[in-house]
Amino acid sequence: MSLVMNPNSEASKLLNFSERLDINLLDKVVGYMYTGQKNEQMEAQTVLTTLKEHPDAWTRVDAILEYSQNPQTKYFALQILENVIKTRWKALPRDQCEGIKTYIVGLIIRTSSLPEMHEKHKLFLTKLNFVLVQILKKEWPKNWPSFITDIVGASKTNEWLCLNNMEILRLMSEEIFDYSSGTMTQAKTKHLKESMCAEFQQVFQLCLFVLENSTNPALVGETLRTLLLFLNWIPLGYVFETNLVPSLISKFLTVPMFRNVTLKCLTEVSGISTAQYPQYEKAFKDLFSQTMEQLKQILPLDTDIRGAYAKGTDDEQKFIQNLAMFLASYLKEHVQLVEKTAELRPYLLEGLKYLLLISVVEETEIFKICLELWNTLSSELYLEHPFNTYPSSNAYFPALLKQGYESQSNSRRKFYDAVLTDVRLIMIARMAKPEEVLVVENEQGEVVREFMKDTDSINMYKLMRETLVYLTHLDTADTERIMTDKLQRQVDGSEWGWKNLNTLCWAIGSISGAMHEEDEMRFLVTVIKDLLGLCEMKRGKDNKAIIASNIMYIVGQYPRFLRAHWKFLKTVVNKLFEFMHETHDGVQDMACDTFIKIAQKCRRHFVTVQIGETFPFIDEILQNLRSIICDLSQQQVQTFYEAIGYMISSEADDSTQANLIDRLMSLPNQIWDETIQAIKVNPEALKDVECLKQFVNVLRANHRACISLGNVYVHQLKRNFYDMLQLYNLLSQSISQALMVGGDMANKGPYIKAMRTVKKEILKILSTWISKATNPQMVYEYFIPHVFESILNDYKSNVPDAREPEVLSLLRSIVERLENVITPRIGEIFSGVFECTLEMINKNFEEYPEHRTNFFLLIQSINQKCFPGMLAIPGPQFKLIIDSVVWAFKHHMRNVAEIGLHILYQMLKNIGSQSAEVAQSFYKAYYLVLLEHLFSVASDPTHSGNLNMFSTIIAYMFSLVDDKKVAVALGNTGEDNVAFLQNYLQRMLKAGFPHLTDSQIKITVQGMFQLDQDVTQFKEHLRDFLVQIKEYTGDDETDLFLEERETQLKKAQDDKRKIQMAVPGILNPHEIDDMED
């Protein structure tokens, strides 16, 4: 069959509702949808979407379900039915609703009552169940008050029907308690939750009946899974005042096929806090002791859990993970309850023993569970009595107080001593890789440079580092002993291995600052000495690279030690310079990265003459600069320049500082001068890609130096500033000419790309320096005129594809740094970049993404820092700004939409602080049009991620009217603004959503005024509105509980008025009831 979508095609017959539906044809089209060629799939999708969206499509569902032979077609039919239930159920006549309901219930009973049917049509049955739950959300309890009684009664007639009913109840629980936000109104959700709790006793009794009497494993398993969902919301009496928990432990925990779901149930119960329910303390104690007794039968404590996990089945591995979850959850919530009960302490130690054994299982997700518990326990023990509060070395701390303090803090810690020693061993052996380490062992066992950052590993390292720091505070001597012993075993070879050395060194680096300074010094000297010896002793480049990376990581983590020991710092830096000549993958990168960290933390030490030295160390570095960086890549050289910049920035003497900058930049300046001279002699040299690369390298070195030098980079900038601007203009002319001749293709060529890169680097330098400048007036007077003349004019006159988005970033830096100083020239900025950029981005939401983002960030900065300059722009141009802000928050690019909303909110705030004439003029011109746009975009489901910001702005706009800050008449009706706006909104919403009833719209508008001082409640009210616009209610509004909602809003209004009355002057005198008798 050929699918050609035209009115005469075979497939289009499916859309003719005057004829009987051809089920075989529908099966074929659905088949094309899943297995056809790409064009066939697209055409089938078009037909099926059109069919699905037809308002009468649901009338064909029963025929499809009865006669189709294709499971996918049946699934498609249920999607049609699901859609009509969600959007049009209340608009259907009651007899049709009853008919659909009866049909679906009957179909579920037929499909689920027999075991062979149940298994054969499992996916179809699950979808049927979901459709029934959608009906229940509309019908129960008002139109189907007997549902719970019906489903419980039916469950007792047939075990397989009961099994399916458990799934229906579970889905219903999820829809009401877990996924209601954004799908049901607050009032509806509250009503359903209350109804579910009120009728839960029958459901609970059914679950207990099944668990006590059924011999059908599938039914028991399904009942346990359903119960697991119920446990996060049912009243606690059902949990602790029945036989549920003892039954779970004694009857199901030891049965292999039920133990995983049972353990999950016990974990859910364990998460309940006893602080709120002290009457259940005994129940929690019994839960722990009984569970531990059973666990020792299932998994004896002498089991090699790591080995058992490696060899175990999927279910057995899940059991280990669930056991970790249970123990971690219980102990996080109830550890002190168990601690204070003498007979439970042995169980506590056994539980911790299990967690220690599970902590060595080679599975990251399981280790994370254990890690969080160890982190919670160690931080709690430390924070109860931080050691640093009363240092043991303090001679003035009274001995008696110290003794009391130690006994108080140590009693609990001593209980955990042996456990925490084992935790330290595990943390050190499993320490995750820090972000700074670039030399790693890959899956093939090769030592390579890591290029991609492993976010999960970095996050785990941070948590492990924090845990090990707490553990070190709790017992510094034990941590040092373990680390020193392990390092010794690396040196003597008994435990030598890259993984062992790495984790040990990462652990050593992670506890920087956790020891007393004198202990840290002694420990670190030993560590570095042993590692340097190991580096000398081991042969092979891979071995040396691994050891070198660990040395660099550790020294980079201990700046306090380096600052206190100059000779050691100098030795370390010289060692880093050695590593900069080591060509093994990653070593040079890591040497440069460690050098820059040390330069940042110890900067002053390099520019100061140290004891035993005749001149500052920076003099020696600059003297040997060429030989130090000769083997580094350009990127590494740039890192090096930034590092030296940090040192120079700490020099206090201006002339010395200027001299150091000249010496640092002498090599780049030499290359710059030679290349500029070559262009002056022969302008054609600018067409040489190698020449352009020279410029790029020099400019990047300058940029990195500028980052670290900050404001004092002006000394270097003055030297090359005019040459940079001339070069910028020359390149712009060349690019424009090339694009005129070669079009878009020329823009992708290496020559144009290289020229644009040079321009971008110039813009980056200017942007970075201006953002760090400390004298805005000097920048304004001496640099801005030239920047505007060269760069702003160039941007405006260039063809769109030759405009650099970094120009917008530069202008943003100028606005952010100069603030009110640049305000007089905001008009020039708008003239130079606003309309020409808007022309580039207002055709669609996709083109020029960088320009798009930078453009709106620039407007945001002007709005925040130079608003008077924005207001001074002529009316037509100001309207363009408003239009552009609206265009911004209409974007589907989340970041652009967010920027647009923040601009609008800040603009409204700014307007409020202007003169009455300016503010009222703005409100008259833009208030209503902005409100319309906000409602239009907020009601688009693709913008739901920004609901919080929409709510904040709309609530603020209502409050402006509500608080009489909008004094100008918004309409021409003679009404006050509150009454006008309420009527205006009702008309607007009715026009936009004609399917909403007058009552719905009235309550929506009423609520927006009454909740405008509480953004959280306003957001939920707006979310309710967004739920309602998805559904046609017809004449039946009972499901919306509008009267109940109106009562809630009346209370909110009364509360708001009480607050206003408490503040003299807030209410208009004519709003106060204080008439004289």
N, C-alpha and C positions, 0 to 999 in steps of 0.2 A: 504493500500500500504506500502510495506517495502522499506525503503530508504537505500540500501547498495551501497556505492559508488564504483562501479567497472565498467569497460567498457561495461559490458552487462546489467547493471541495467537499470530500466525503466527511472529513472530521468536523466541518462547520455544522453538520446536521445535529451534532450534539447540543448545539446552542439554540435549536429550534424547539421551543417549549410547546408548540402546537401539535407536535408529533410525539409518538411514543418513543421513549429512550431506547436506543440500540445498545444493549449492554455489551455485546460482542465488540462493537466498534469502540466503545469506551475502554474496554480491556486492551484493545490494540493500541489506542492512543496513550494509555498509561504505560504500556510496554515500551513504546517509543521513548517516553519520558525517562525511563530508567536504563534502557539498553540500546537506544537508537544512536545514529550519528549526531554530531554536534548540531547541525542545522535542524535535524528532525527533533532533537530534544528541545531546542528553542521554540520550534513551532508547536510542539505538543504542550510545552509550558504555557504558551499564549492561550491555547484553547482551554486548557484545564483551569488556568487562572480566571479567564472570562466566565467559565461555567461556575466556578466556585463563588465568584462575586455576584452572580445573578441572584436577585432577591427570592426567586422561587426554587432555587437549586435544591433546597432542603426537602422539597416535596418528592424528590426522586431518590432519596437516600434509601428508603425501605426496599425499593425495587433493586437497587444496586447490591445491597447487602444480601438479599434473598437469592439473586440469580447470577451475580458475577462469580467467575471461576478464578479470578486473580486476587490474591490477598492484598496486593498493593492498591488495587482498585477499591476494595472494601475499606482500606485504611483512608484512602482519599475521600470516600463517602462520609466517614466519621469526622474527617476534618471539616467538611461542609457543615455537618450537623453541629459540631463544636463551635464553629464560627457564628451560626445563627443563634445558638443558646447564649453565647457571650454578648452578642450585640443587639439581638432583636426579640429575645424571649418574651419580654413584657409586652411587646407590641402584637404578639400572636394571639388569636382568639383562645379562650380557655380550653375549648374542646380539642383544639389542635395540640396545645401544650400537654393535656392529659393523654392524648393519643400517642405523642412522641414518647412520653414518660413510660406509658404501659408497654409500648413496643420495645424500648431499650431494656426495661426490666425483664420482659419475657425472653428477649434474645440472650441476655446475660445468663438467665436461669438455664436455658437450653444448652448454651455453650459450656457452662461451668459445672453442670450436675454430674457429668460422666467423666471419669478419670482420663479416658483416651481422648475425649474432646478437649478437655482442659489442657492437656499437654500439647496437642496438635495445633491448637489455635491460641497459644499463649500470648503472642504479641497483639493479636486482634482483640483478645479478651481484656488485656491491659488497657488498650485504647478505649474499649467499650466502658470499662470501669471509670476511666478518666472523664468520659462524656457524661456518665451518670452523676459523677461528683459535680460537674458544672451545672447540671440540672438541679442538684440538691442545693447548691449555693443560691439558686433563684427561688426554689420552692419550699425548702425546709427552714423553719418549722411551720410557717403560716399555712401553706397549701399542702403540706404533707406532714402533719403533726405526728403521724404514727410511724414515721420512717424508722426510728431507732428500734421501736417495738417490733416492726415488721422484719427488719434485717436480723435481729437477735432471734426471733421466732423461726425464721426460715433457716437460720444456721443450725438449729437443732434437729432439722429434718434430714440433712444430707451432709456428710463430712466434706465432700468436694465443693459443694455450694458454700459451706462454712469457710473453707480455705479461701475462696474467692471473695467472700464477704469481708474477711479480715483485710484483704488488700484494699477493698473499697473504703473501709474504716480508716486504714492507714493513709490513703490518699486524701481522704476528707480531713483528717487531722493536719496533714501537711498544708493543704490549701487554706485552712482557717488559721492555723497557728504559726506557720513558717513563711508562707508566700502570699499573705494577704495584702501587704503594702503595695499600692499601685494597681491592685486588681479589684479591691473593694473599698468602699468608703469607710471612714473610721467608725461611724455609727453602726454600719452593717457588720463590720468585723467584730465589734464589741458585742453585738446582739448574738452573733453566731457562737462566739466563744462562751458566752454565758449559757446559751442553750446547750452547747456540747457538755459543759461542766454539770449542768443541772440533770442531764439525762445519762451521764456517764456510768452511773451505777449498774445499769443493765448491761452495758458493754463490758465493764470490768468483770461482772459475774460470769458473762459468757467466756471471757479469757480464762478466768480461774477454772471454770467448768471444763474447758478444753484441756488445760494443763494438768488437771487432776484425773481426767477420765479417758482422754483420747489415746489410742494406740497407733494413730496414723502419723508417722514421722513428718511428712510434708506439712500437715495441718499444725502440728505442734511447733515446727520451725517458723511457719508463717505467723502464728499467734505470738511467738516470742519477738519476732521482728516488728509486729504491730505494737506490741506492748512497749518496745524500746522507743518508738515514736511518741507514745502517750506519756512516757515518764518525764518528759521535759515540761509538762504543763498540768498534769492531773493533781488534784488536792493531795497533800502529803499523807492524809489519813489513809488513803488507799494503799500507800507504800508501807507505812510503818505500823498501822493498826490492823493489818490483816496478816495472813500467812504467806504473802507474796515473796518477800525477800528470803526467808528460811527455805521456802519451796524451791526457789531458783537455785540456791546454793546446794541444797541436799539432793535434789532430784535431777537437775539438768546440768550443773557445772561439770560433773564427772563423765557425762555422756559425750563422746567425741563429736558427734554431729551437731550437738546443741551448745557446746561449751563456748564457742566464739561469740554467738549472739547473747548468751547468758552473761558472759564477762562484760560485754558492752552495756547490758542492762545494769549490772552492778556498778560499772564506771559512771553511768548517768546518775545513779542514786548517790554515788560517792561525791559528786560535784556539788551537792547541796550543802550549804553552810550551816553548821550547828549554832553559830552565833545568833542567827535569827530564830532557831528552833531548839532551844536548850532541852526541851522535854523529850527530844529524840536522841539524846546523847547515848543512852544505853543501847538503843537500836543500832547506832553507828558502830559502837564497840563490838557488839555481837556480829554485825556484818563482817568486820575485819577479822575477828578471831575465827569465825566459822569458815570464811573464805580461805584463810591461810591454812587451816587444817586440811581442807579439801585439796588445796594446791600442792601440799606436801605429798599427797597420795598420787596426784596426776603427774607432778614434775618434782621428784625428790631434789633436795638442795645440793646433792653431790653430782647432779647431772652436768655434763659438759654442754651448756646451753649453746655456746658458740658453734660447737661441732654438730649438735643436734639440729640447729637452725640450717646450717649449710647442707645437711643431708635430708632435711624434712620436706614433707609435702607442702603444697600451697596452704592447706588448712592449718597444718602444724606451724608454719611460719607466721600465719596470721594470729595464731594463738599467742605466740611469743610477743608480737606487737601489741595485741590486746591486753596481755598481762602487764606489759610496761605501762600502757595507758591507764589501766586500773590502779596500779600501785602509785603511779605519779599523781593521778587525780586525787586519790584518797589521801595520800600523805601531804600534798599541798594544802588541802583543806582541813585535815584533822590530825596532823602530826602531834600537836601539843596535847590534844585529848588523849592520844595513845601514850604519849610520854608520861603523863601524870598518873596513869593507871598501871601499877606495878605488874599485875598479871599479864598486861598486854605488851610490856617492853620486849620480852623474847620474840613475840610475833613481829614487832617493829624491826628488830635486828634481822629477822629472817626475811622480811619484806625488802629491806635495804640490800641484803645479800643477793636476793633475786635480781634487783636492779643493777647491782655490780656485775653479776654474771651476764645480764642482758646488754650491759653497756659495752661489752667487748664483741658483740655480734657485729659481723661485717655488713651492716645495712644502715645507710645514712639516716633514713627516716626514723628508724627505731632508736638510733643513737640520739637524735634530736629530742625525742620524748624524754629519755633519761637525762640528757644534758639540762633540759629546762628544770627538772626536779633538783638536780645537783646545784644548779644556779640559785634556785629558790632557797634551798636549805642552807647553802654556804652564806648567801647574802643575809638571810635572817639571823643566823648565828653571829655574824660579824656586826650587823647593824644594831643588835640588841645592846652591845657594849663595845663600840669601836675601840680598838687598842690605842689609836692615835689620840684619844681623849686624855689618856693618862699614860704618857710614855714611861716605860720602866726605868729609863735612865734619869728621870727627873729627881734630883736629890731633894727638892723641896716638897715633893708629894708626901704627905704624912704616912708613916709606915702602917698605922692601924687602918686608915682609910684605904690604903693600897691593898692591904690584906683582905678587907671586906669586899672591895671591888673585885679582886681576883677570884675569891670564893664564889661570889655571885655570878660572875661571867663564865667561870670555868666549869661549874658543875654540869651544865647542860653540854658544853663543848666536850668535856671528858667522855661523856656517854658516846659521842660520835667519833672520838679520836681514831680508832682503828678503821672505821668506815671511810673517814676523810683521807686517811693515808692511801687507801686503795683508790679513792676517787682521784687523788693527785697523780698516782701512777697511770691511771687510765687517761686523764686529761693530757698528760705529757706524751704518752705513747700515741694518742690519736689527734694531737693538736692540728687544726686545719691550717691551710696555707694562708699567710697574711697577704694583703694586697701588694705590699712592697716587694715581695719575692718574685723575681722574673725568671729565674733559672729553675726549671722543673724537669722531672723525669716523665717522659711520655709513656703511652701504653706499650710501646715497643722496647722500653727500657733504655731509651736514649736520653741524654741530657740536652735539653733544648731551651730556647727562649719562649716564654708564654706570651702570646699575642692577644688572646681574648681573655678579658676578666671574667672569672667565674663568680657571679654574684652570690649564688648559694653558699659557696665556700667562704667568701668574704664575710657574709652574715654569720655563718657558723663560727668563724674565727673570732668575730667580735664577742659572741656570747661565751665561747670557750675562754677567751682572754679575760673577760669580766669574772667568770667563775674561778679561774686560776688565781686571779688577783685576790679575791675573797679568801680562797684557800691558803694563799701565802700569808695574808694578814692573820689568819687563824693559827697558823703554825709555821713561822718563817724557817725555823731550823729544819723541820721535816721536809719542806719544799726544797731547801738548799741541799740537804743530804741526798734526796732522790736524784736531783739534777746532777750533782757532783759525781755520784756513783755511776749514773748512766753515761756521763761524759768520760769517766775513767774507763768504762767498758768499751767506749768507742776508740779510745787511745790504745788500749791493750789488745784491741781486735776481737774480743770475745763477743761483742754485739755489733761489730762494724757493719754498716749498711747505709745506703743513701737515705732510705725512708726513716730509719731510726735516728740518724744524725739530723735530718731535716726537722722532724717533729720535736726533737729535744731542743734544737736551737730556736725554733719558732716559739716554743714554750718559754725558753729563757728570755727571749726578746719581749714576750708578752707581759712579764711581771715587772717591767721597769717602773720604778717609783713605789713599789709595794714594800721594799725593805728599808730599814734605816740606812742613812747615807753611808755610814762606815761599813756596815755589813755588805751593802751593795758594792762598794769599792773593792773590798776583799774578794767577794764572789766573782765580780766581773774580771778582775785581773787574772784570776785563776782560769776562767773560761777562755778569755782571749789568748792567754799564753798557751793553753792546751790546744786550741784550734789552730793557732799559727804553727805550733809544733806538728800537728797532724797534717797541715798543708805541706810542710817541708818533707814529712815522712812518706806521704802517699805518692805513688807514681801514677801517671796517666792524666791526660787533660780533663777527662770527665770528673774524676775524683777531685782534682784541684778546683774545678769550676764549682762543684757542689759546696766544697768547704769554703771557698771564697765568697759565694753568695750568702752563706750563713754568717760568716764573719761580718760582712757588710750589713746584713740585716740587724744583727745584734748591736753593733756599734751605733747604728742609726737610731736605735730605740733608747739609748741611754745618754741623752744630751746633758743631763744634770751631772753625770759622772765626768763627761768630757770637759764641761766648763770648769770643773774643779781640778782637773789634772791636765795642765797645758801640754806637758811633754808627751803624754799618752795621746792627746788630741792630735798633736803634730805628727806623731808616728802613724796614727790611723789615717790621717789625710794623705800622707806620703804613700801609705799602702794602697789607698784608693787610686792615687795617681799611677801606681804600678799596674793595678787592675785595668786602668784605662787603656793600657797597651795590650791587654790580653784579648785575643781575637775570638775566644770561645763564645758561642752564641749566648747572648744575654748578659755576660759578665760586664761588658763596658756600659751597657744600659743601666745596670744595677749600681755600678760604681758612680755614675753620674747622678742617679737618683738619690743615692745615699749622701753624696757630696752636697747636693742642694739642701737636703734635710739638715745636715750638720751646719751648713752655711746660715740657714735660717735661725737655728736655735743657738748658735755660738758666734754670731756675726761679729760682735765687738772684740772678741779675742783675737781675730785675724788682723785688726787694724790697730791693735795696742801693742806696744813693745813689752814683751813678757820678760819675767825674771830670767836672767841668763842669756838673753838675746840682745842684739845690738840694733835691730830694726824690726818693724812689724812683719809678720809672716806673709802678709799680702804682697809686700814688695818682692819677696822671693818667688811667689806664685806668678806675679805679672812678669818678672824677669825671665822666668822659664816657660811662659805661656805657650809659645809655639811648640816646644818639645813635649809639653804635657798633652796638648790636644791634637798632635799630629796624626794619631791613629784613629781618631774619633770620626764618626759620621757627622754630616751637617746637623742633624737633629740633636745629636749628643753634644756637639759644640755649642748649640743654642742653649741647651740646658746648663752647660758650664758657664756661659756668659750670664745667665740669670743668677746662678749661684754666687758669682763674684759680685754681681750687682747688690745682692743683699749685704755682703760684707762692706762694700763701699758706702752704702746708704747709712751705715752706723758711724761713719767718720764725722766727728763734730766740727773739725776745722774746714771752712769753705774752700780755701785755696788748696789744701792737701787733697780734699775730696775731688776738686776739679782736676788736679794732676792725676789722680788715680783713674778717673773716668777717661782722660786722654790716653793713658797707658793701656787701659782695658780695650778701648775702641781703636787703638792705632792700626791693627791689622785690617779690620773691616773698613776703616776710613781710607786706608791706602788703596784697597781694592775699589772702593766707591769713587775716589778721586780719579784713579786711572780709567775706570769705565766711563765716568762722566766726560772726561777729557777726550776719550776715544769717540764718543758720540758727537761732541762739539766739532771735532776735526772731520768726522765722517758720519752724518746722520743715518746713513744706510746701515751702520753697525747695529742700530736698534732692531733691525730685522733678523739679527742672529739670535737664535734660541739660546745658545750657550751664554751669550752676553746677558740676556734676560735672566737666566738662571743665576748668574753672578749677582745681579741686583737682588733677586729674591733671597739668596743666602745672606747677603749683607743686611738687608732690611729685617729679616727674621731674627738675626743676632741682635740687631738694634731693638726690635720689639721685645725680645725676652729680657734684655738689659733694662728697658724702660719699665717693664712689669715690676722688677725688683728695686730699681733705683727710685722710682716714683717721681716726685716733683723735681728732684735735682737732675733728672735726665734732660732738663731744659738746656743744660750746658752743652750737651751733645746735639740736641735738636737744633739749636741756633746755628750750629756749624753747617748743617746740611738742609735746613728748612727750605730755602729758596730753590735749591737744586731739585729737591723732592717735588715741589709744586710744578716746576718747569717740566720735569720728567713725566709727571702725571698728565699734564696737558698734551705733551707730545704723543704719549701713548694713546690718549683719548682720540686725538685726531686720526692716528693710524688705524685704530680699531673701527671708528666710524666709517672711514674710507673703505676699509676691507669689507665691512658688512654691506655697504652700499653696492659694492661690486659683486661680492660672493654670496650675499644673503645669509640665511640661517646656517647653511652648511659651513660657511667660513668661521662661524662662532665656535664650531666644534673642533676646529683644527688646532694643532699644537702651538702654532705661532700666536694666534689670538688668545688661546688659553694662557700662554706664558705672559703675554702683555697684561692681561686682566689680573693675573696673580700678582704682578708687581704693583698694580694700582691698589689692589686689596690690601697688600702689606703696608703701603704708605698710609692708607686710611686707618688700618689697625694701630699703627704707631701713634698717629695723631689722636685717635679716640682714646687709647690707653693713657697717654700722657695727660690729656685734658681731664680725664676722669680722676687723675691723681694730683692735679695742680693745686697748689695751696694759695695762689694769688689770682682769684677770678678776674679782677680788674686788669691785671697785666695781660692775662690771656685775651681778654676782650679788646684791649687797645692795640696789642702788638701782633697777635696771631689771627684773630677772627676775621679782620678785613681781608687778609690775603687768602684765607681758607674759603671765605664766601665768594671772593672774586674768581678763584681758580676752580674750586670744586663744585660749588652750588650752581654757578652758571653752566659749567660743563655738563652737570647732570640734566639740567633742564633742556639744553640744546641737543643732547645726544639722542640717537635713535633708542627706542625702548630696550632692545636687546643688549645695548652697550652700557646701560645704566647699572652701576654697582649697588647692590642692596646695602653694602657697608657704608655708603654715604649717609643713609638714613640712620644707621647705628652711630656714626660720628656725630650727626646732628643731635641725636638723643643724648650722647655723652656731654655735648656742649650745654644742652638745656639742663641736664641733671646737675652738672657741676656749677654752672654760672648762675642758674636760677634767675632771680630778678634782674641781675646785671644784663642778661641777654634779652630781657622782655622787650626793649624798644625795637629789636630786630626780628621779632617773631614773624612779623608781616613778610619780611624778606624770605624767611625759611618757607613759609607757606607758598609764597610766590614761586620759589625755586623748585619745590618738590611736590607740593600737594596735588594740584590738578593733574600734572603729567603722570604721577604715580597712580592716582585714582583711575585715570584712563586705562592704565595697564591691568588693573585688578578688578574692574567693575563689570567685566563681560561675563565672568563665571566665577566659581569658587576655587578653581584649581591652578590656573596659570600663575607664574612668578611667585611661588610660595614664600621665598625668602623676603622679597620686597613686601609682600602682603603682611607678614609677621612684623618686620621692622617698621613698616609704615604705621601700623596701629600702635606699636610700642612707642614710637615718636610722639604720636598724638596723645598717648597716655601721659608721657612725661611733660609735654607742654601743658596739658590739662592740670597736672599736679603742681608744677613748679612755676608756670608763667601764665596763669589763667587770664590776668588782665590783658596780656598781649593777644590771647585768643579772642577775647571779647572785643578788642579794638579792630578786628578784621571786619571789612564791610559786610552788610547784611547778606547779599547773595552768596558770598564765599563762606560765611558762617553757617548758612543753611546747608551748604555742601559738606561742612564738617559734621553736622547733625546726621545728614544722610549717610555719610561714611561710617559713622558709629553704628547706625542701624544696620548697615550692610555688614559690619563686623560681627554683630551678635547673631546675624542670620547664617553665618558660616557653619558648615559641618565640620571644619577643622576645629577640634575642641579648644585648642590653645587660642586661636583667633577669636572665637566666640566669647571665651572667658575674658580676654582683653577688652573686647567691645563692651561687655556688661560692666566691667570695672570702670572703664572710661565714663560710661553713662552715669553710674552711681556717684563717682567723684564729681562729675560735672554738676549733677543736681545738688550735691552738698556745696560746691563752690558757688553756685548761683544763689543759694540761701544766704551766703555771707556778703552778697553785693548790695548795692543801694536798692531801695524799694522800686525805683523806676526801672532799673535794669532787670531785677528779678521778675517783676510783674509782666514786663514786656516779653521776657523769655517764656513764662508760663502761658501767656496768651497765644504766643506763636507756636509753641511746641508741646505743651503738656498733653493734650488729647491725642495728637498724632503719635507721640512716643508711647503712650499707654496702649493705643491700638496695636502698634507693632509688637510691643512686649507680649500682649495676650496672644497675638497671632503666632509668634515664634514659640512661646511657652507651651502652647497647646499642640505643637508638633512633636510626636513621640521621639524623633531623632535628637531632640534637644533636652531630653529628660535628665541628662547628666548635669545640666546647669540649673536644675530646679531651685536649688538653694539660693543662687544669686538672683534668679528671676523673682523669687519670693521676697528677697531683701529689698529689691528696687521697687517692686509694685507696692509692697507694704509702705515703704517710705513715701511713695507718691500719694498714696491714700492719706497718710498721716499729715502731709503738707496741706491737703484740703481740710481734713478733719480738725487740724489745729489752727485753721484760718490763716495759714501762711501764704496761701494763694488767695490774694485779696481781689484781684481782677476777675471780673465775671467771665467764666469759661464758656458760657453760652449766651444766647440772646433771648432767653425765655423769661427773664425776670426772677427766676428761682435763685435761692442761695446756692453756692457751689456744691454743698453736700447733696442737696436734693437733686440738683441738675446732674451731678456725676452719677448718682445712683440710677436715675432714669436713663441717662445716656448709656451707661454700661448694660443695663437690662436690654435696651434696644440693640446694642452692638452684639451682645451674646446671643440674643434671639435670632438676629440676622445671620450670625456665623454658625450657630448650632440650632437650627429650627426644630430639631427633634426633641430638644429639652423642653420640659413643661415650664409654665410660668412660675410655679412654686419652686422648682429647682433653681431657676435663675434668681428669683427673689432671695432665697436663702443664701445662695453663693455670694451675691453682691452685699447683702446684709452682713455676712460673716467677714468679708474683706475689710469693711469699715470697723467692725467691732474687734477685730484681731490685729489691727495694723500696728499696735505697739509691741506685739509678741511675734517675732519672725518665725519661731519654731512652730507655734500653733498656726500661724498664717500659711506656712509651707504645707502643713498637713491638710489645711482647708483647701488650698489650691490643688493639692494632689487628689482630694476628693472630687473636685470639679473635673480634673483630667480623667478620672475614672468614669464619671457620669457621661462625658461627651462621647465615650466609646459605645454607649448602649442606648437603644431606643426603648423607652419605657412604656409608650402608649399612655393609657389612662391610669395604670396601676403604679402609684407612687409609694405604696406601703413599704416596699422593700428598701426604700431610701431612708426611712425613719426621719422624715423631714421635720415632723413636730418635735421629736426628741432633739434633733439638731438645733432647731430654733430655740428651744428651752436652754440648751447649752450656750448658745450665742447670746441670749438675753442675759444670762449670768455673767458671761465675759464682759458684756457691755456695762453691767452694773458695777463689776469689779473695777473696770477701767475708769468709770465715773467717780468712784470713791477715791481712787488715787489722784484724779484731777482735782477733786474738791479739797484735798488735803494740801494743795499747793496754791497759795493765794495768787490770783491773777490768771491762772491757767484757763478757767472757764470765763466765757463772756458774761458780763453782769446780768444780761437778760436770760441766761441759761440757769441762773441760781434761784431757787425757791426761797426768797426772803421778803415777800410782800409785807408791807406795813398793814396793820389792822386799821 
